[in-house]
């Protein structure tokens, strides 16, 4: 059951936030190889943000259309 929860949890944006936060905490020197996972994680979080905004816009649009 724990493995299943971890697999499902990887699709959660909070998991990505924690992963990026931990990676930032472990940085001892700034190089391309240490920044690459952080940049990737931030891009994934931005993608989740854009997806949630798009979903909210669609729902809002549908609600406005249904009220007319």
Phi and psi in radians as a Rosetta constraint file:
Dihedral C 1 N 2 CA 2 C 2 CIRCULARHARMONIC -1.134 0.35
Dihedral N 2 CA 2 C 2 N 3 CIRCULARHARMONIC -0.708 0.35
Dihedral C 2 N 3 CA 3 C 3 CIRCULARHARMONIC -1.088 0.35
Dihedral N 3 CA 3 C 3 N 4 CIRCULARHARMONIC -0.686 0.35
Dihedral C 3 N 4 CA 4 C 4 CIRCULARHARMONIC -1.124 0.35
Dihedral N 4 CA 4 C 4 N 5 CIRCULARHARMONIC -0.750 0.35
Dihedral C 4 N 5 CA 5 C 5 CIRCULARHARMONIC -1.129 0.35
Dihedral N 5 CA 5 C 5 N 6 CIRCULARHARMONIC -0.665 0.35
Dihedral C 5 N 6 CA 6 C 6 CIRCULARHARMONIC -1.160 0.35
Dihedral N 6 CA 6 C 6 N 7 CIRCULARHARMONIC -0.685 0.35
Dihedral C 6 N 7 CA 7 C 7 CIRCULARHARMONIC -1.130 0.35
Dihedral N 7 CA 7 C 7 N 8 CIRCULARHARMONIC -0.780 0.35
Dihedral C 7 N 8 CA 8 C 8 CIRCULARHARMONIC -1.177 0.35
Dihedral N 8 CA 8 C 8 N 9 CIRCULARHARMONIC -0.645 0.35
Dihedral C 8 N 9 CA 9 C 9 CIRCULARHARMONIC -1.145 0.35
Dihedral N 9 CA 9 C 9 N 10 CIRCULARHARMONIC -0.426 0.35
Dihedral C 9 N 10 CA 10 C 10 CIRCULARHARMONIC -1.194 0.35
Dihedral N 10 CA 10 C 10 N 11 CIRCULARHARMONIC -0.308 0.35
Dihedral C 10 N 11 CA 11 C 11 CIRCULARHARMONIC -1.565 0.35
Dihedral N 11 CA 11 C 11 N 12 CIRCULARHARMONIC 0.049 0.35
Dihedral C 11 N 12 CA 12 C 12 CIRCULARHARMONIC -1.633 0.35
Dihedral N 12 CA 12 C 12 N 13 CIRCULARHARMONIC 2.333 0.35
Dihedral C 12 N 13 CA 13 C 13 CIRCULARHARMONIC -1.094 0.35
Dihedral N 13 CA 13 C 13 N 14 CIRCULARHARMONIC -0.424 0.35
Dihedral C 13 N 14 CA 14 C 14 CIRCULARHARMONIC -1.152 0.35
Dihedral N 14 CA 14 C 14 N 15 CIRCULARHARMONIC -0.617 0.35
Dihedral C 14 N 15 CA 15 C 15 CIRCULARHARMONIC -1.063 0.35
Dihedral N 15 CA 15 C 15 N 16 CIRCULARHARMONIC -0.766 0.35
Dihedral C 15 N 16 CA 16 C 16 CIRCULARHARMONIC -1.124 0.35
Dihedral N 16 CA 16 C 16 N 17 CIRCULARHARMONIC -0.685 0.35
Dihedral C 16 N 17 CA 17 C 17 CIRCULARHARMONIC -1.086 0.35
Dihedral N 17 CA 17 C 17 N 18 CIRCULARHARMONIC -0.796 0.35
Dihedral C 17 N 18 CA 18 C 18 CIRCULARHARMONIC -1.130 0.35
Dihedral N 18 CA 18 C 18 N 19 CIRCULARHARMONIC -0.708 0.35
Dihedral C 18 N 19 CA 19 C 19 CIRCULARHARMONIC -1.104 0.35
Dihedral N 19 CA 19 C 19 N 20 CIRCULARHARMONIC -0.771 0.35
Dihedral C 19 N 20 CA 20 C 20 CIRCULARHARMONIC -1.153 0.35
Dihedral N 20 CA 20 C 20 N 21 CIRCULARHARMONIC -0.737 0.35
Dihedral C 20 N 21 CA 21 C 21 CIRCULARHARMONIC -1.072 0.35
Dihedral N 21 CA 21 C 21 N 22 CIRCULARHARMONIC -0.749 0.35
Dihedral C 21 N 22 CA 22 C 22 CIRCULARHARMONIC -1.127 0.35
Dihedral N 22 CA 22 C 22 N 23 CIRCULARHARMONIC -0.698 0.35
Dihedral C 22 N 23 CA 23 C 23 CIRCULARHARMONIC -1.135 0.35
Dihedral N 23 CA 23 C 23 N 24 CIRCULARHARMONIC -0.662 0.35
Dihedral C 23 N 24 CA 24 C 24 CIRCULARHARMONIC -1.146 0.35
Dihedral N 24 CA 24 C 24 N 25 CIRCULARHARMONIC -0.679 0.35
Dihedral C 24 N 25 CA 25 C 25 CIRCULARHARMONIC -1.159 0.35
Dihedral N 25 CA 25 C 25 N 26 CIRCULARHARMONIC -0.448 0.35
Dihedral C 25 N 26 CA 26 C 26 CIRCULARHARMONIC -1.582 0.35
Dihedral N 26 CA 26 C 26 N 27 CIRCULARHARMONIC -0.077 0.35
Dihedral C 26 N 27 CA 27 C 27 CIRCULARHARMONIC -1.230 0.35
Dihedral N 27 CA 27 C 27 N 28 CIRCULARHARMONIC 2.245 0.35
Dihedral C 27 N 28 CA 28 C 28 CIRCULARHARMONIC -1.916 0.35
Dihedral N 28 CA 28 C 28 N 29 CIRCULARHARMONIC -0.496 0.35
Dihedral C 28 N 29 CA 29 C 29 CIRCULARHARMONIC -2.527 0.35
Dihedral N 29 CA 29 C 29 N 30 CIRCULARHARMONIC 2.610 0.35
Dihedral C 29 N 30 CA 30 C 30 CIRCULARHARMONIC -1.605 0.35
Dihedral N 30 CA 30 C 30 N 31 CIRCULARHARMONIC 1.954 0.35
Dihedral C 30 N 31 CA 31 C 31 CIRCULARHARMONIC -2.356 0.35
Dihedral N 31 CA 31 C 31 N 32 CIRCULARHARMONIC 2.969 0.35
Dihedral C 31 N 32 CA 32 C 32 CIRCULARHARMONIC -1.068 0.35
Dihedral N 32 CA 32 C 32 N 33 CIRCULARHARMONIC -0.675 0.35
Dihedral C 32 N 33 CA 33 C 33 CIRCULARHARMONIC -1.236 0.35
Dihedral N 33 CA 33 C 33 N 34 CIRCULARHARMONIC -0.511 0.35
Dihedral C 33 N 34 CA 34 C 34 CIRCULARHARMONIC -1.444 0.35
Dihedral N 34 CA 34 C 34 N 35 CIRCULARHARMONIC -0.478 0.35
Dihedral C 34 N 35 CA 35 C 35 CIRCULARHARMONIC -1.481 0.35
Dihedral N 35 CA 35 C 35 N 36 CIRCULARHARMONIC -0.381 0.35
Dihedral C 35 N 36 CA 36 C 36 CIRCULARHARMONIC -1.033 0.35
Dihedral N 36 CA 36 C 36 N 37 CIRCULARHARMONIC -0.840 0.35
Dihedral C 36 N 37 CA 37 C 37 CIRCULARHARMONIC -1.138 0.35
Dihedral N 37 CA 37 C 37 N 38 CIRCULARHARMONIC -0.539 0.35
Dihedral C 37 N 38 CA 38 C 38 CIRCULARHARMONIC -1.216 0.35
Dihedral N 38 CA 38 C 38 N 39 CIRCULARHARMONIC -0.791 0.35
Dihedral C 38 N 39 CA 39 C 39 CIRCULARHARMONIC -1.097 0.35
Dihedral N 39 CA 39 C 39 N 40 CIRCULARHARMONIC -0.742 0.35
Dihedral C 39 N 40 CA 40 C 40 CIRCULARHARMONIC -1.056 0.35
Dihedral N 40 CA 40 C 40 N 41 CIRCULARHARMONIC -0.783 0.35
Dihedral C 40 N 41 CA 41 C 41 CIRCULARHARMONIC -1.111 0.35
Dihedral N 41 CA 41 C 41 N 42 CIRCULARHARMONIC -0.692 0.35
Dihedral C 41 N 42 CA 42 C 42 CIRCULARHARMONIC -1.143 0.35
Dihedral N 42 CA 42 C 42 N 43 CIRCULARHARMONIC -0.686 0.35
Dihedral C 42 N 43 CA 43 C 43 CIRCULARHARMONIC -1.119 0.35
Dihedral N 43 CA 43 C 43 N 44 CIRCULARHARMONIC -0.666 0.35
Dihedral C 43 N 44 CA 44 C 44 CIRCULARHARMONIC -1.118 0.35
Dihedral N 44 CA 44 C 44 N 45 CIRCULARHARMONIC -0.741 0.35
Dihedral C 44 N 45 CA 45 C 45 CIRCULARHARMONIC -1.124 0.35
Dihedral N 45 CA 45 C 45 N 46 CIRCULARHARMONIC -0.667 0.35
Dihedral C 45 N 46 CA 46 C 46 CIRCULARHARMONIC -1.130 0.35
Dihedral N 46 CA 46 C 46 N 47 CIRCULARHARMONIC -0.651 0.35
Dihedral C 46 N 47 CA 47 C 47 CIRCULARHARMONIC -1.123 0.35
Dihedral N 47 CA 47 C 47 N 48 CIRCULARHARMONIC -0.727 0.35
Dihedral C 47 N 48 CA 48 C 48 CIRCULARHARMONIC -1.078 0.35
Dihedral N 48 CA 48 C 48 N 49 CIRCULARHARMONIC -0.723 0.35
Dihedral C 48 N 49 CA 49 C 49 CIRCULARHARMONIC -1.079 0.35
Dihedral N 49 CA 49 C 49 N 50 CIRCULARHARMONIC -0.806 0.35
Dihedral C 49 N 50 CA 50 C 50 CIRCULARHARMONIC -1.099 0.35
Dihedral N 50 CA 50 C 50 N 51 CIRCULARHARMONIC -0.709 0.35
Dihedral C 50 N 51 CA 51 C 51 CIRCULARHARMONIC -1.125 0.35
Dihedral N 51 CA 51 C 51 N 52 CIRCULARHARMONIC -0.758 0.35
Dihedral C 51 N 52 CA 52 C 52 CIRCULARHARMONIC -1.147 0.35
Dihedral N 52 CA 52 C 52 N 53 CIRCULARHARMONIC -0.678 0.35
Dihedral C 52 N 53 CA 53 C 53 CIRCULARHARMONIC -1.134 0.35
Dihedral N 53 CA 53 C 53 N 54 CIRCULARHARMONIC -0.730 0.35
Dihedral C 53 N 54 CA 54 C 54 CIRCULARHARMONIC -1.096 0.35
Dihedral N 54 CA 54 C 54 N 55 CIRCULARHARMONIC -0.740 0.35
Dihedral C 54 N 55 CA 55 C 55 CIRCULARHARMONIC -1.106 0.35
Dihedral N 55 CA 55 C 55 N 56 CIRCULARHARMONIC -0.743 0.35
Dihedral C 55 N 56 CA 56 C 56 CIRCULARHARMONIC -1.103 0.35
Dihedral N 56 CA 56 C 56 N 57 CIRCULARHARMONIC -0.684 0.35
Dihedral C 56 N 57 CA 57 C 57 CIRCULARHARMONIC -1.152 0.35
Dihedral N 57 CA 57 C 57 N 58 CIRCULARHARMONIC -0.684 0.35
Dihedral C 57 N 58 CA 58 C 58 CIRCULARHARMONIC -1.149 0.35
Dihedral N 58 CA 58 C 58 N 59 CIRCULARHARMONIC -0.786 0.35
Dihedral C 58 N 59 CA 59 C 59 CIRCULARHARMONIC -1.101 0.35
Dihedral N 59 CA 59 C 59 N 60 CIRCULARHARMONIC -0.752 0.35
Dihedral C 59 N 60 CA 60 C 60 CIRCULARHARMONIC -1.096 0.35
Dihedral N 60 CA 60 C 60 N 61 CIRCULARHARMONIC -0.745 0.35
Dihedral C 60 N 61 CA 61 C 61 CIRCULARHARMONIC -1.104 0.35
Dihedral N 61 CA 61 C 61 N 62 CIRCULARHARMONIC -0.736 0.35
Dihedral C 61 N 62 CA 62 C 62 CIRCULARHARMONIC -1.115 0.35
Dihedral N 62 CA 62 C 62 N 63 CIRCULARHARMONIC -0.699 0.35
Dihedral C 62 N 63 CA 63 C 63 CIRCULARHARMONIC -1.143 0.35
Dihedral N 63 CA 63 C 63 N 64 CIRCULARHARMONIC -0.724 0.35
Dihedral C 63 N 64 CA 64 C 64 CIRCULARHARMONIC -1.144 0.35
Dihedral N 64 CA 64 C 64 N 65 CIRCULARHARMONIC -0.696 0.35
Dihedral C 64 N 65 CA 65 C 65 CIRCULARHARMONIC -1.163 0.35
Dihedral N 65 CA 65 C 65 N 66 CIRCULARHARMONIC -0.661 0.35
Dihedral C 65 N 66 CA 66 C 66 CIRCULARHARMONIC -1.233 0.35
Dihedral N 66 CA 66 C 66 N 67 CIRCULARHARMONIC -0.481 0.35
Dihedral C 66 N 67 CA 67 C 67 CIRCULARHARMONIC -1.373 0.35
Dihedral N 67 CA 67 C 67 N 68 CIRCULARHARMONIC -0.299 0.35
